[in-house]
Amino acid sequence: MKPSKIAPIFREVELSFAAHSSPRVRSRKLAAYALEKISEAKRINGTADRPAPHRQIVDGREGAPLASVKPDGVIVARFNLVTETLIWIGDELMKNSPVLTGQFARSHVLYVDGVPHVPGTPYPDGEEYAFINVQPYARRIEKGWSKKVPDGLYEGVATMAAQRFGNIARIGFAWRSLEGAGALDAWAGKTSMTRKDRDLKGADLQEWLKRQPAITVRPN
């Protein structure tokens, strides 16, 4: 397992220069230095195909070009490293999913503070992110039903993610009861399955039947 590539010093870069030359030259040097350090941080915290996303703030103006910095201004680059964590976990779940019809791989859903995230849209800020598969047989796969992942899928990916991104977020494996997932709700509503060792009935049984493997991510 590779160690985390995240360098905390690059989470926020604040730059300023003393007045040793003309205002124009100071601005140009400041912008060049910022570009060098931001590019370095993008390489460290991302990949060649997908540089780490960041917010660029120049003299308090978000998205302004580096070249517009004042001679004694400040450039801040804030990297959204949680986004890279979520992308990595999602990719690993897809890559290691058992494949028969492809339905299971398409059924990994990311919840942000309990609300499903719309794929393809930016990740909103949240206190907890949770990957959960909405298919009823996700529990069977987690307990070794598939030869592709005989030791389960979610717990293994959670362990790898925690080792890789543990300095960014608290990442763990859990079992979560899921509401509002069509296939899971339909299965739980018609199944005659019982939990004899706990004698569960009614709402308690429904809650247990809808309990799915999950990967939780809580930003540090």
N, C-alpha and C positions, 0 to 999 in steps of 0.2 A: 504494500500500500504506500503510495506516495504521500509525503507530508503535505500539509496545506500550503498552497502557493500564496496565501494572503499575507501581505506585508502591512501591518497596522499603520505604519508611518505614512502610507499612501491613502489612507481612508479620507483624510482631509489635508490638502496641501495649501498652505498660506504663504505667499511670497511677497517680499518687499525689498527694495534696494536703497542704499544710501545715496545721497546726492553727490556723486563723484564726476558727473558729466552732464551734458546738456539734457533738458527734459525729453527731447525726441529720442536721444540715444538711450536714456534710462528706460523709457517705455519699450523700445525695441528689445533691449536686453532682458527686461522683465518678462515680456511675452515669449521670447525664445527660451528662457530658462523654464518657464511654466510649461511650454509645449514639450520640452525634453522630459520633464518629470512626469507629466500626465501620460505621455506615450509610454514611458517606462512602467508606470503603474498599470496601464491597460494591458501591457504584455504580461506582467507578473500575475495579474488577477483574472485574466481571460485566456483565450486561445487564439491561434492564428486566424481561425475562421470566425470567431465570435469574441471580439474585444470586450472587456468588462464595461458595462454601461456606467455613465457618470453624469452628474449635473455640473455644469460649468458656470460659475458666477464671477463676473468681472466688475469690480468696483460696485458691488451690490446689484448688478444687472444680470439676471439669469439668462444664459444663452448668448450673451454678447460675445463678439469675437475677441480673441486674446490681444490682437493688435490694437484694440481700442482702450487698453488699460492706461491709466494716468501714470505719469512718471513716478509718483510715490503711491500708486494704487495697490490694491490687493486682489489677487486671483485665488479663488477657492474651487477645488474640484472634489466633489463628494461622490464616492463610488457606491452604487447600490449592490453590495456584495450578497445580500440576501437573494436578489434576483438570480444571480449565478448559482446559488445553492439550489433554488427551486428548479431551475432549468436542468441542472445536473441530475437531481433526483428523478424528475419526470422522464429524462432520457434513459436513465438506468431501469426504471420500471418498464418502459416500453421495450427496451432492448432485451430484457430478461423475461418478459412475459411468455408463458406457454402459448403456442400458436396452433389453433385448429381452424377456427373461422375468423379469428382476429377480433372477435367481440370483446374478449377479456382485455386485450391491450387497449382497445378504444374506450374502456369503461373506467380508467383511472381518472378520478375527479379531484381537483384541488379546491379545498374550501378555505376561505379567508375569513376568520372569525365567524365560522359557521355558514357563510354564504358561498355558493358555488362560483368559482372564477370562470369567466368566459374566455375560452382558449383564443389566443391571438391578440388579446387586449393587454395593456400594461398591468403589471402586478400592483395592486393597491397596497398602501401601508396597512399593517395589521399586527395584532398582538400574537396571534397564532395562525399558522398555516398548517393544513392537514391534507395529506393525500389519502384518499379512500377509494377502493374499487366498489362499484355499485352492483356487481353481479353476485347473486347468492352463493355461488360456488367459490368465491374468493377465500372463504374460510377453509374449504377443503384443500385448495392449492397451498394455503399457508401452512397446512398441517401435513404436507408431503404428498399430496395426491398426484402431482405432475412430476414426471421423470426429469423434466428440464430444470426444475428447481425443487429437488427432493427435500431440501431443508427449509422450504418456504421462500417467498419473494420479498415481502415487505420488511420483515425483520432483518434480513441480510442487507438490503439496500440501506435501511436505517443505520445499521452498524457501520457500513462503509462511509455513509454521509457524515456521521458523527466524527469519525476519525479524520475525514478530509476537511470539514468545515466547522469543527468544534469551537474555533475561536471567533466565529461569526454568529452562531446560533446554537441553542440547545435543541438537539435533534434526538428523537427517540421513537421507539415502537410502542404501539398501544392498541387496544381494542375499543372501537367506538360504535355506539348504537346510531344508526343512520336513518333519518326520516326523510320522506319525500323522494325516494329513489324508486321509480316505477317497477323495475324488475324485482327488486328486493321486497318492496311492499306487497306485490302480488304473490310472491312465493311465501312470505311469512303469513299472509292472510289465509292461504289455503292449505298449508302444510299441517300434517297431523303429528309432527315431531314434538316430543316432550323432553323435559329435563328432569328425570326421575330423582337424581341425587339431590336436587334442590326443591323438587315438587313445585315447579313454577307453573303458574296458570295465568290466564287473562293477559292483562297489560304487562306483567312481569315476563311472561313467556314471549310476548311480542317483542319486548325490548331485547331479550336475549337472542331471539332469532335474527334480529336486525343488527347484531353486533359484528362489525367487520374489522379486519386488520387495517391499521393506519400508521402512517409516518407523520409525526408532528414536528413542526419547526417553529421555535420561539426565538426571535432575534435577541441577541445579547444587548 
